[in-house]
Amino acid sequence: MASIVLGGRSVVPVRRDNQPLSGRPVIAAVSFVGDEPVSHARHAARDFVSELQAVHGIPVSDRAMGSIQLVVSELVTNTRKYAPGPCLLNLELADGAMEIGVWDTESTLPVPQSPDPGRVGQHGLEIVIALSRSFEMHREPVGKRIKATITLTDKPTENPAKHQLH
């Protein structure tokens, strides 16, 4: 196990022993106390995905890299804006996709709005849902967890997008 420091925070990938990744979790977790810029979360995601490519040879399209960074940015921005206190960003490689999870201390689930090109702002969740293969929101004993899954390659998928709100 190796630890990487990004933007003053520790990112801990699990299983960096150059063994085949099948059946093994590859995870990074970054905690934020509230005073770090959102760009630190975006950079942590980019660096983690870049390491997956360089160390493990995992293919990641330019579209996926951009989508992962945008989804991380939108979810952490919403946490900063609407949830007091710390948040936790989890990134996990799973089945050819990146699962992006953000936990925060606010238990109120956000309400996705209908698309409205005339609305100024508040399109973040709409963007996250549109980019994601799947999207989930869950209340936790303390706060909530939002999870979005981004496919790493541009190959068409056989499963339609699954959006679950709990």
N, C-alpha and C positions, 0 to 999 in steps of 0.2 A: 504494500500500500504506500502511495506517495502523496505528499501534500504540496499543493501549489498555492502561493500567495498571490492574489490578484486584487489590486486596489485596496490593500490593507486587510483583506479578508482571506481566510483560508478556504480553498476549494479542495475537497478530498475525493479524488477518483478512487473507486474501489476496483481492485484487480488490475494492476499495471504490471503483471509478471510475464507479458508477451505470450501467454497461453491462449488457445482459442477462446473466443468470447461466448460461444454458444452455451447457454444455460447459466452464464455468470452475469451478475449485475454489474453494470458500469454506471456509476452514479457520481454526481457532484452535488454538494450542498453548500450554499453560501448564506450566511446570516447577515442581516442588516439591522442596526440599532435605530436608524431613523435619520441620521445626519449625513449619510453618504449620498452622493449624486446617483441618480438612476443610471447614468452611464456606466457605473461600476458593475451593475447587474448585466447590462448588455455586453460589456467587455468580458465578463466572466463566462457568459454563454458562448461567445465567439471563441474564446481561448479553449474552452472545454471541447467544443466541436472540432476546432483545428487540431487539438491533440488526438481526438478520435481518428481523424484522417491521417495524421503524421505517424502516430505510434502504432495504431491498429489497422490502418489501411481501410477504414470504413468510408465508403463513398458518400459524399454529401454534395448535392447540387448547389449552385450559387443561389437559386431561388430558395432552397431550404435554409441556407445560412442566413439570408436576409430575413426570411419569415421567422426563424427562431429568435433572432435579435429583436425584431419588431414586436413579437408576442411577449417576450420577456420585458421589454421596455414598457409596453402598454399595461401589463399586469402589475409590475412593480410601481409604475406611476400611479395607478389606481389605488394601490395599497398606501402609498405616501399621501395621497389626496384624501382618502376616506377612512383610513384605519389608523388609530393612534398606536404608537409603540413599534415594536420590532416586527420584522417579517423574515421568512425563510424561503429561499429559492432552491428548488430541487430540480435537477436535470438528470434524466435517466434514459439510456439507450435501451429500447425495447422493440423487437420485431421490425427492424428497419425504420424506426421512427424515434424522434426525441419527445419524451414526455416532459413537459414543463409544468411544474407544480409550484404554486405560491401560497404560503400560509400566512395569515395575519391575525390580529387580535380582534377584529370587528366581526361579529356574528351575522350581521345583516348581509344577505346575499344581494349582489347587484342585479338590477333588472335590465335585461337586454331590450333596447329600444328598436322600434321598427325603422328600417332604412328611411332616411329623410335627407336628400341632398341639400335642402334649404337650411337644415339645422347647423348651427355653428358650434363645433365642439361636441363632446360626449359621443364620439364614434369609436372609442377604443375597444370596448367589448364587442361591438359589431365587427370590427376588423379582426379581432382575435378569433371569433367564431367562424368568420369567412375563410381564414387561413388554415384552420385546424381540421384534421381528419376526424378528431373527436374532441368534445368539450364537456367538462363536468364541473359542477359546483356542489360543495357539501359543507354543511355546518359541522364543526368539530366541538368537542367539549369546551374548548376555549377558542373562539374565533371561527374562521372558515378556511377552506382549502379550495383553490381553483386549479384545475388541471386541463391543459390543452396539449394535444398530440400533433406534431408536425412530421410528415413523411420526409425522409432524408433524400430520396431520389425523385426524379420527375417521372418515373414509370407510373402508368395509370394503375389505380388500385381496383380490385374487384368489389370491395365493400364500399357502399355509399357512406357519406359522412354520418356519424352518429353523434347527436347532440343531446346530452342528458342533463337536465336540471333537477337537482334534489334539494 
